[in-house]
Amino acid sequence: HRRPIIAIDGPAGAGKSTVTRRVAQSLNLLHLDTGAMYRAVAWLVMRSGISLDDEGAIAELVTQANLELIPAEPPNPTRVKINGEDVTETIRTPEVTAIVSQIAAKASVRQALVQQQQRYGKTGGIVAEGRDIGTAVFPDAELKIFLTASVEERAKRRWQDFKEQGREEISLEQLEQDIQARDYFDSHREIAPLQQAIDAIKIDTDKLSIEEVTEQIINLYEQLD
Ligand code: C5P
């Protein structure tokens, strides 16, 4: 018997990471950021200079990679290491974001990462965020949330984040376009596309604060029997 699992899926910029981190902290669950895993592999492919079309080389790279997630004291994000190198910050750069969906669409990459994710979830007690958690990684999760918001709102939030980090060079229009393109790609790929699980609860966060969304999820979790 395992402890419960919460699956949180949704498009880019819906607030998954912030909300998941807070839910994990409140309920004392392990936070599994699966997007960070795909980003780490994308970073490794980029750094290796392998062509994004070289399926064989990417498959070999991912099966031999040592990907480590090192939980940090909340509210700090989990540290991510690949082949011993700490990539926690570099996996958030626009260069990685621009190619991650292409990498995440590959069968070899998904197979390796999903296997590792399922190992983390073996004894439960985790809240995992991504695109295919409720549909493919943990289809038997006790609580499934589909977190969404309008593309305008999501772009605005990303833009605010960038501004706070002192990176104002990217326009709101550009962010909106990038988010839309990534969502389209993630929703239309062949393997485990982004979609709401039939038994997921949809939360539209357009008019909700982070606190309100977090509270809703905690309430739903506490109602589980
Ligand atoms: O959540 P985040 O924006 O960090 O995810 C980066 C990318 O990783 C997504 O756009 C998607 O292509 C991929 N991803 C995925 N499956 C997941 C999590 C992320 O395909 N479970």
Boltz pocket constraint, residues with backbone or C-beta under 6 A from the ligand:
constraints:
  - pocket:
      binder: B
      contacts: [[A, 12], [A, 13], [A, 34], [A, 35], [A, 36], [A, 38], [A, 39], [A, 100], [A, 101], [A, 102], [A, 104], [A, 105], [A, 129], [A, 130], [A, 131], [A, 132], [A, 133], [A, 182], [A, 186], [A, 192]]
      max_distance: 6.0
